[in-house]
């Protein structure tokens, strides 16, 4: 996209982008916009370079390219006062160690999934995905309009961080398995790459969950270190070639109905930015949140056709027995999560209230529409 085109679109859509990002309020009428004669934006003659670390392999389509898009747009929308140096997983810090790097100031920001940080607090998972939880759009509604933003800010601030929604894969698939999964007994004893609360739920059904960085998954399948993996959806799964090692593809996934990825900032670095620079970051996050959802929807549809037509992959469904057991296990896991600490309990309660309201709307809107669209033959 040319600079002129991006600036025009950014100017027209910045308000929507900021709303999508769900960040704290920007400049109010009469406040310093960052462009007054004495402001840091004017006095700073050199471009400030910020370091972004990510959880994604280099050139990873979708998530990796989303981080690249954010990096480029921050530079453009800041008017050139900011530049971002992007590091793929393992280049500056090992994969899944981005949190500590940014919290400590070894890096300035990360692009990753918040549920990777459940070792710090279970509360972080609610800002990525929850089994049987909200879709990406529903979750964004909760963050922006239902109280999620304040809870996220409070949690992140304990670790010297602030984070924003900055991309989404949409609904993810159930995973690739080396054998057919017909009954609950077929799950018992399996070693599966699956993160977050989804891994905790699968553990309740006898699965041994493992957290592996994306670049390590295929080799683990090939070597037999794992028996199954979830990753994202057809687009990314096709690129990784999982169908060659685990031919049984199950969907939809119960564990990530709308997986959101985030841009996490070192809080001290964030507070040192001018209002204009903060708005450039927020706008870049919102832009990518929208564009990534659209891209994943489009590319997953095309990749699914390729998997079916060229590689003979058949998408299978888990049995009703398995779905019911997953639901029971999810309720147990969430109940235990709610006992972690008062802060996590507050996040859980807020999330579940929002989920209940979103579900009531979906039951008379998206749900019936998709069923009726199929009934009508479209």
Rosetta blueprint (number, residue, H / E / L):
1 X L
2 X L
3 X H
4 X H
5 X H
6 X H
7 X H
8 X H
9 X H
10 X H
11 X H
12 X H
13 X H
14 X H
15 X H
16 X H
17 X H
18 X H
19 X H
20 X H
21 X H
22 X L
23 X L
24 X L
25 X L
26 X L
27 X L
28 X L
29 X L
30 X L
31 X L
32 X L
33 X L
34 X L
35 X L
36 X L
37 X L
38 X L
39 X L
40 X H
41 X H
42 X H
43 X H
44 X L
45 X L
46 X L
47 X L
48 X E
49 X E
50 X E
51 X E
52 X E
53 X E
54 X E
55 X L
56 X L
57 X L
58 X L
59 X L
60 X L
61 X L
62 X L
63 X H
64 X H
65 X H
66 X H
67 X H
68 X H
69 X H
70 X H
71 X H
72 X H
73 X H
74 X H
75 X H
76 X H
77 X H
78 X L
79 X L
80 X L
81 X L
82 X E
83 X E
84 X E
85 X E
86 X E
87 X E
88 X L
89 X L
90 X L
91 X L
92 X L
93 X L
94 X L
95 X L
96 X L
97 X L
98 X H
99 X H
100 X H
101 X H
102 X H
103 X H
104 X H
105 X L
106 X L
107 X L
108 X L
109 X E
110 X E
111 X E
112 X E
113 X L
114 X H
115 X H
116 X H
117 X H
118 X L
119 X L
120 X L
121 X L
122 X H
123 X H
124 X H
125 X H
126 X H
127 X H
128 X L
129 X L
130 X L
131 X L
132 X L
133 X L
134 X L
135 X L
136 X H
137 X H
138 X H
139 X H
140 X H
141 X H
142 X H
143 X H
144 X H
145 X H
146 X L
147 X L
148 X H
149 X H
150 X H
151 X H
152 X H
153 X H
154 X H
155 X H
156 X H
157 X H
158 X L
159 X L
160 X L
161 X E
162 X E
163 X E
164 X E
165 X E
166 X E
167 X E
168 X E
169 X E
170 X E
171 X L
172 X L
173 X L
174 X L
175 X E
176 X E
177 X E
178 X L
179 X L
180 X L
181 X L
182 X L
183 X L
184 X H
185 X H
186 X H
187 X L
188 X L
189 X L
190 X L
191 X E
192 X E
193 X E
194 X L
195 X L
196 X H
197 X H
198 X H
199 X H
200 X H
201 X H
202 X H
203 X H
204 X H
205 X L
206 X L
207 X L
208 X E
209 X E
210 X E
211 X L
212 X L
213 X L
214 X H
215 X H
216 X H
217 X H
218 X H
219 X H
220 X H
221 X H
222 X H
223 X H
224 X L
225 X L
226 X L
227 X L
228 X E
229 X E
230 X L
231 X L
232 X L
233 X L
234 X H
235 X H
236 X H
237 X H
238 X H
239 X H
240 X H
241 X L
242 X H
243 X H
244 X H
245 X L
246 X L
247 X L
248 X E
249 X E
250 X E
251 X L
252 X L
253 X L
254 X L
255 X L
256 X L
257 X L
258 X L
259 X E
260 X E
261 X E
262 X E
263 X E
264 X E
265 X E
266 X E
267 X H
268 X H
269 X H
270 X H
271 X H
272 X H
273 X L
274 X L
275 X H
276 X H
277 X H
278 X H
279 X H
280 X H
281 X H
282 X H
283 X H
284 X H
285 X H
286 X H
287 X H
288 X H
289 X H
290 X H
291 X H
292 X H
293 X H
294 X H
295 X H
296 X H
297 X H
298 X H
299 X H
300 X H
301 X H
302 X H
303 X H
304 X H
305 X H
306 X H
307 X H
308 X H
309 X H
310 X H
311 X H
312 X L
313 X L
314 X L
315 X E
316 X E
317 X L
318 X L
319 X L
320 X H
321 X H
322 X H
323 X H
324 X H
325 X H
326 X H
327 X H
328 X H
329 X H
330 X H
331 X H
332 X H
333 X H
334 X H
335 X H
336 X H
337 X H
338 X L
339 X L
340 X L
341 X L
342 X H
343 X H
344 X H
345 X H
346 X H
347 X H
348 X H
349 X H
350 X H
351 X H
352 X H
353 X H
354 X H
355 X H
356 X H
357 X H
358 X H
359 X H
360 X H
361 X H
362 X H
363 X L
364 X L
365 X L
366 X H
367 X H
368 X H
369 X H
370 X H
371 X H
372 X H
373 X H
374 X H
375 X H
376 X L
377 X L
378 X L
